[in-house]
Amino acid sequence: MEQRKSINYLKAFAIILVVIYHACNLTGVSYQSMTAVRFSYALRTIHVPLFILIAGYLCRRQPIRPFYGKKIRRILVPFLFMSFLKLIMNNVLPVGYGHGSSLLSQLVDAFVCGQLYWFCYCLLIMFAVAPLLWDRKLLKAVLLILLIGINLFLGIREIHLTDWLQLHNVLYYFPYFLLGMLLKELHFSEKFSGVGQKEKGVVRRNRILLCAAAFLTGGISGYLIFYRLVIYFYILDFLFGLSVMALMFLLTSFLSGLSFPFRYLDAVGRYSFQIMLLDPFFHAALYMLLSLFLQEGPFMVVLITVPDLVLSFLVCKGLERVPVLSDLLGLGLVQRN
């Protein structure tokens, strides 16, 4: 139960960072100062990679047909439904999400390239190949090293691969998915969740070591990225992101062990995927409303982020009771996960 709560808390923190990141970009705050640029870049190395890593961690061996059926209902159906709605929004409101000039190019962009909800597309491809990697630790480790090397080469050469099938993003984020799978198979969580009297000392020592390693690695990589400006260097992004994720894991492990129920945080984590799907609609509407009487700035970011999360959460709670809409948003599986 503690592990499940910890994962939900992690997903909640990840979606909060996603909404803040989108609000900063939408209001232009991300580009107003060098500090803002660094903050936005730090968010970028953490939020979606954390989601991908958790997805890999939760991906386990199971019967193939139910596995794919679940991913179709949980990811593919919401992707198709929300992409269709977002496509309509792009042609009705001046929200800046459209990437194509004609309707045909927009359809290709949305459903072939997956640009409107690129993270859904990436997850679908990763889950599609995941059964080939189940219980193959060596293959996953070799593939992880290989992909890090490929991303390092692409970054140094400033090569951007095609957006078709989200190939570039799949290559970029797949190492996080593989690392999540490896952590699960290495029983990573059990090393930090012992509850017996005998294990408490070991758990405490391991957490101290993890915390120290995270601070050291994150400090070195963060210094090189944000002060030496060695940006777009994949291995530094990877190490910095993992260091912050490790600290967030320790925080959520601590919170999950408390008797105080962080119910809202837990619920936000359970609905995190749906909140990410709804976020573009709410932050666009809130931005258009607030820009009528407020100047763009950090205060507007807060006024977008908080209502965005609350409204998305309330919509998920409401639509969960409507069978058809619940299935279209993938909410039918939330309570069972």
C-alpha positions in Angstrom: 0.0 0.0 0.0 2.8 2.4 0.9 4.5 1.6 -2.5 1.3 2.3 -4.4 0.8 5.6 -2.5 4.4 6.6 -3.2 4.0 6.0 -6.9 0.8 8.0 -7.0 2.5 10.8 -5.2 5.4 10.7 -7.7 2.9 10.9 -10.6 1.1 13.8 -8.9 4.4 15.7 -8.6 5.2 14.9 -12.2 1.8 16.2 -13.5 2.1 19.4 -11.3 5.5 20.0 -12.9 4.0 19.5 -16.4 1.2 22.0 -15.8 3.7 24.6 -14.4 6.0 24.0 -17.4 3.1 24.5 -19.9 1.9 27.6 -18.1 5.4 29.1 -18.0 5.7 28.6 -21.8 2.3 29.8 -22.6 2.7 33.1 -20.7 6.3 33.6 -21.9 7.7 33.5 -18.4 10.2 30.8 -19.5 12.0 33.4 -21.6 11.9 36.5 -19.4 15.3 35.9 -17.7 18.2 33.5 -17.6 16.9 32.2 -14.3 13.5 31.5 -15.9 15.2 29.7 -18.8 17.2 27.5 -16.4 14.1 26.7 -14.4 12.1 25.8 -17.5 14.9 23.6 -18.7 15.1 21.9 -15.4 11.4 21.1 -15.5 11.9 19.7 -19.0 14.5 17.2 -17.8 12.2 15.9 -15.0 8.5 15.9 -15.7 7.9 13.7 -18.7 11.0 11.5 -18.0 9.6 10.8 -14.6 6.3 9.6 -16.1 8.1 7.4 -18.6 10.3 5.9 -15.9 7.2 5.1 -13.8 5.5 3.5 -16.8 8.5 1.3 -17.3 8.6 0.4 -13.6 5.0 -0.6 -13.6 5.3 -2.6 -16.9 5.6 -6.3 -15.8 5.2 -9.7 -17.4 1.6 -10.7 -17.9 -0.6 -12.4 -20.6 0.0 -10.6 -23.9 -3.6 -10.1 -25.0 -4.9 -8.6 -21.8 -1.8 -6.4 -21.7 -2.3 -4.9 -25.1 -6.1 -4.7 -24.5 -5.4 -2.6 -21.4 -3.0 -0.3 -23.2 -5.5 0.2 -26.1 -8.3 1.2 -23.6 -6.0 3.2 -21.3 -3.9 5.0 -23.9 -4.9 4.5 -27.6 -8.6 5.3 -27.2 -8.0 8.5 -25.1 -5.3 9.5 -27.6 -7.6 9.2 -30.6 -10.5 10.9 -28.8 -8.6 13.8 -27.3 -6.5 14.4 -30.5 -9.8 14.8 -32.3 -11.1 17.3 -29.8 -7.8 19.2 -29.8 -7.8 19.3 -33.6 -11.2 21.0 -33.4 -9.9 23.4 -30.8 -7.0 24.3 -33.0 -9.3 25.3 -35.8 -11.7 27.3 -33.6 -9.4 29.1 -31.1 -6.1 30.8 -31.7 -4.2 28.6 -29.3 -1.1 27.9 -31.4 -1.2 24.1 -31.3 -1.8 23.6 -35.0 1.2 22.4 -37.0 -0.4 22.0 -40.4 -1.8 24.5 -42.9 -4.4 22.2 -44.4 -6.9 19.9 -42.8 -5.2 16.9 -44.3 -1.8 17.9 -43.0 -3.3 18.5 -39.6 -4.8 15.0 -39.6 -1.5 13.5 -40.5 0.2 15.6 -37.9 -2.3 14.5 -35.2 -2.8 10.8 -35.9 0.3 9.7 -37.9 3.0 12.0 -36.3 1.2 12.1 -33.0 2.2 15.7 -32.5 -0.8 16.9 -30.5 -0.3 14.2 -27.8 3.2 13.1 -28.5 3.7 11.5 -25.1 0.8 9.1 -25.8 2.3 8.1 -29.0 5.7 7.4 -27.3 4.1 5.4 -24.6 2.2 3.3 -27.1 5.3 2.4 -29.0 7.3 1.6 -25.8 4.5 -0.6 -24.5 4.2 -2.3 -27.9 7.8 -3.5 -27.8 7.9 -4.0 -24.0 6.9 -7.8 -24.1 10.1 -8.4 -26.1 12.1 -7.2 -23.2 10.4 -8.9 -20.2 12.7 -10.9 -18.0 15.7 -10.0 -20.2 17.9 -7.9 -17.9 21.0 -8.1 -20.1 19.2 -7.1 -23.2 17.6 -4.1 -21.5 20.9 -3.0 -20.0 22.7 -3.3 -23.4 19.8 -1.4 -25.1 19.9 1.3 -22.4 23.6 1.9 -23.0 23.1 1.8 -26.8 20.3 4.4 -26.7 22.1 6.7 -24.4 25.0 6.6 -26.9 22.7 7.3 -29.8 21.1 10.2 -28.1 24.5 11.6 -27.1 25.6 11.4 -30.8 22.4 13.0 -32.1 22.7 15.8 -29.6 26.4 16.5 -30.4 25.7 16.5 -34.1 22.5 18.5 -33.5 20.5 16.0 -35.6 16.7 15.9 -35.2 15.2 12.7 -36.6 11.8 12.6 -38.3 8.6 13.4 -36.3 6.8 10.6 -38.0 5.9 7.9 -35.5 7.5 10.2 -32.9 10.8 8.4 -33.7 13.0 11.2 -32.2 11.1 11.4 -28.9 10.9 7.6 -28.6 14.7 7.3 -28.9 15.1 10.2 -26.4 12.7 8.9 -23.7 13.1 5.1 -24.1 16.1 4.9 -21.8 14.0 6.2 -19.0 11.4 3.4 -19.7 14.2 0.8 -19.8 15.7 2.0 -16.6 12.2 1.8 -14.9 11.9 -1.8 -16.1 15.4 -2.6 -14.8 14.7 -1.0 -11.4 11.6 -3.2 -11.0 13.4 -6.4 -11.9 16.3 -5.5 -9.5 13.7 -5.2 -6.7 14.7 -1.6 -6.2 11.7 -0.6 -4.2 12.0 -3.5 -1.8 15.4 -2.3 -0.8 13.8 0.9 0.5 10.5 -0.3 1.8 11.5 -2.8 4.5 9.3 -2.6 7.6 10.8 -5.3 9.8 12.9 -4.1 12.8 16.0 -5.8 11.4 15.8 -4.1 8.0 15.2 -0.6 9.3 18.9 0.2 9.7 19.6 -1.1 6.2 16.8 0.9 4.7 18.0 4.0 6.5 21.5 3.5 5.3 20.4 2.9 1.7 18.3 6.0 1.7 21.2 8.1 3.0 23.4 6.7 0.3 20.8 7.3 -2.4 20.3 10.9 -1.1 24.0 11.6 -1.1 24.5 10.1 -4.6 21.6 12.1 -5.9 22.9 15.4 -4.4 26.4 14.7 -5.8 25.4 13.7 -9.3 22.7 16.3 -9.5 25.0 19.0 -8.2 27.8 18.2 -10.7 25.4 17.8 -13.7 23.3 20.8 -12.7 26.4 23.0 -12.4 27.6 22.0 -15.9 24.1 22.5 -17.3 22.9 25.7 -15.6 26.1 27.6 -14.9 28.5 26.3 -17.6 25.6 26.2 -20.0 26.5 22.8 -21.4 22.9 22.3 -22.5 21.4 19.8 -24.9 24.0 17.3 -23.8 22.0 14.1 -23.3 24.0 12.4 -20.6 23.9 15.5 -18.4 20.2 15.9 -18.8 19.8 12.2 -18.0 21.9 12.3 -14.9 20.4 15.6 -13.6 16.8 14.3 -14.2 17.5 11.0 -12.4 19.1 12.8 -9.5 16.0 14.9 -8.9 13.8 11.9 -9.4 15.7 10.0 -6.8 15.2 12.9 -4.3 11.5 13.0 -5.2 11.3 9.2 -4.6 12.7 9.6 -1.2 10.3 12.4 -0.4 7.3 10.4 -1.6 8.5 7.3 0.3 8.6 9.5 3.4 5.1 10.9 2.8 3.6 7.5 2.0 4.8 6.3 5.4 3.0 9.0 7.3 -0.4 8.4 8.9 -1.7 11.7 7.5 -3.7 11.0 4.3 -2.6 13.1 1.4 -5.8 12.1 -0.4 -5.9 14.9 -3.0 -2.2 14.2 -3.9 -3.0 10.5 -4.2 -6.1 11.2 -6.4 -4.1 13.6 -8.6 -1.5 10.9 -9.2 -4.2 8.4 -10.1 -5.7 10.8 -12.6 -2.4 12.2 -13.8 -2.6 10.8 -17.3 -6.1 12.2 -17.8 -5.1 15.5 -16.4 -2.3 15.7 -18.9 -4.8 15.1 -21.6 -7.2 17.8 -20.3 -4.4 20.3 -19.5 -4.2 21.9 -23.0 -7.9 22.8 -23.0 -7.9 24.3 -19.5 -4.7 26.3 -19.7 -5.6 27.7 -23.1 -9.0 28.8 -21.8 -7.6 30.2 -18.5 -4.8 32.1 -20.4 -7.3 33.7 -22.8 -9.5 34.7 -19.9 -6.7 36.0 -17.6 -4.9 37.9 -20.4 -7.9 40.2 -20.7 -7.1 41.9 -17.4 -3.6 40.7 -16.3 -0.1 41.1 -17.6 1.9 38.0 -18.4 4.1 37.0 -15.5 4.7 34.6 -12.6 1.5 35.5 -10.9 -0.4 34.5 -14.1 1.4 31.1 -14.0 0.0 30.5 -10.6 -3.5 31.6 -11.6 -3.3 29.1 -14.5 -1.7 26.2 -12.8 -3.9 25.9 -9.7 -7.3 26.2 -11.4 -6.1 24.0 -14.2 -5.3 21.1 -11.8 -8.5 21.6 -9.8 -10.7 21.7 -12.9 -9.0 18.8 -14.5 -9.4 16.8 -11.3 -13.1 17.7 -10.9 -13.8 16.8 -14.6 -12.1 13.4 -14.1 -14.2 12.7 -11.0 -17.4 13.7 -12.8 -16.7 11.9 -16.0 -15.8 8.7 -14.1 -19.5 8.3 -13.4 -20.4 8.6 -17.1 -19.7 5.2 -18.8 -19.1 6.2 -22.4 -17.0 9.3 -21.5 -15.2 7.4 -18.8 -14.1 4.8 -21.4 -13.1 7.5 -23.9 -10.7 9.1 -21.3 -9.4 5.8 -20.0 -10.9 6.4 -16.6 -12.5 3.0 -16.4 -9.2 1.4 -15.4 -8.1 4.1 -12.9 -9.7 2.6 -9.8 -8.3 -0.8 -10.6 -4.7 0.3 -10.9 
